[in-house]
């Protein structure tokens, strides 16, 4: 992930987003909040507001949920609010 940030800083947000999207396509980082928050920030910088909003929502939901059954209510609330 940090490599994608470095690329975005040195080569531009579009190039960094390409790297993040390749990482995301693997599927093993779906619950990694920094994947979604990094993607959201790069989308925001590119002016893709609607896509950025969706990525920020995914990141926020990951912050307030966990695999624990006691957090099922928090997960549901997050999904309903966002």
Backbone torsions as a table, in degrees:
resi	resn	phi	psi	omega
1	UNK	NA	-42.4	-178.1
2	UNK	-65.3	-29.5	175.4
3	UNK	-63.6	-39.1	178.0
4	UNK	-64.0	-38.9	178.1
5	UNK	-65.4	-44.0	178.8
6	UNK	-61.9	-41.3	178.4
7	UNK	-64.6	-42.2	178.6
8	UNK	-60.9	-38.7	-179.4
9	UNK	-71.7	-34.8	-175.7
10	UNK	-94.1	-30.3	-174.5
11	UNK	-117.8	-4.8	177.9
12	UNK	110.9	157.3	-176.1
13	UNK	-62.7	-37.2	-179.4
14	UNK	-62.1	-44.0	179.5
15	UNK	-66.4	-41.5	176.9
16	UNK	-62.4	-40.2	178.4
17	UNK	-64.2	-36.8	176.2
18	UNK	-58.1	-42.8	-179.7
19	UNK	-67.2	-44.3	179.4
20	UNK	-61.9	-43.7	-179.7
21	UNK	-64.6	-34.9	175.3
22	UNK	-64.9	-42.1	176.7
23	UNK	-62.7	-42.0	-178.6
24	UNK	-65.4	-34.4	-176.8
25	UNK	-66.1	-19.7	177.9
26	UNK	-68.8	-30.4	177.2
27	UNK	88.9	-15.1	-176.2
28	UNK	-82.4	-4.1	179.2
29	UNK	-112.5	17.5	-176.8
30	UNK	-57.4	-31.7	-178.6
31	UNK	-101.1	16.8	179.2
32	UNK	-95.8	107.7	-173.0
33	UNK	-57.7	-34.2	-177.2
34	UNK	-70.5	-24.1	173.5
35	UNK	-62.0	-49.6	-176.8
36	UNK	-70.7	-39.8	-179.3
37	UNK	-70.4	-37.0	176.6
38	UNK	-66.2	-45.1	178.8
39	UNK	-60.3	-43.1	179.4
40	UNK	-60.1	-45.5	-178.8
41	UNK	-65.0	-41.0	178.7
42	UNK	-66.0	-41.3	176.7
43	UNK	-62.4	-41.1	178.2
44	UNK	-60.7	-44.6	179.7
45	UNK	-63.4	-27.6	179.1
46	UNK	-87.6	-0.2	178.4
47	UNK	81.1	13.1	179.9
48	UNK	-92.7	70.9	-169.8
49	UNK	-59.1	-46.2	-178.0
50	UNK	-64.1	-44.2	177.6
51	UNK	-64.8	-39.2	178.7
52	UNK	-63.1	-42.6	179.6
53	UNK	-58.9	-44.2	179.3
54	UNK	-62.9	-40.8	179.9
55	UNK	-68.5	-39.5	176.3
56	UNK	-62.8	-40.1	178.6
57	UNK	-61.9	-42.3	178.4
58	UNK	-61.1	-42.7	179.5
59	UNK	-64.3	-44.2	-179.3
60	UNK	-62.4	-42.9	179.5
61	UNK	-62.8	-35.9	177.9
62	UNK	-68.1	-30.8	178.0
63	UNK	-67.7	-30.2	-173.5
64	UNK	-108.1	15.0	177.4
65	UNK	-134.2	160.5	175.4
66	UNK	-152.7	168.9	179.8
67	UNK	-71.3	-5.6	-177.9
68	UNK	-68.5	136.0	179.0
69	UNK	-59.5	-30.3	-179.3
70	UNK	-68.2	-15.8	180.0
71	UNK	-96.8	8.8	-179.4
72	UNK	-60.6	-37.9	179.1
73	UNK	-65.0	-43.1	177.9
74	UNK	-60.6	-40.0	179.6
75	UNK	-62.9	-45.6	179.3
76	UNK	-63.1	-44.7	178.6
77	UNK	-60.7	-44.3	178.8
78	UNK	-58.1	-47.5	-179.5
79	UNK	-62.6	-38.4	-179.0
80	UNK	-72.0	-38.5	-178.0
81	UNK	-75.9	-32.6	-175.5
82	UNK	-100.0	NA	NA
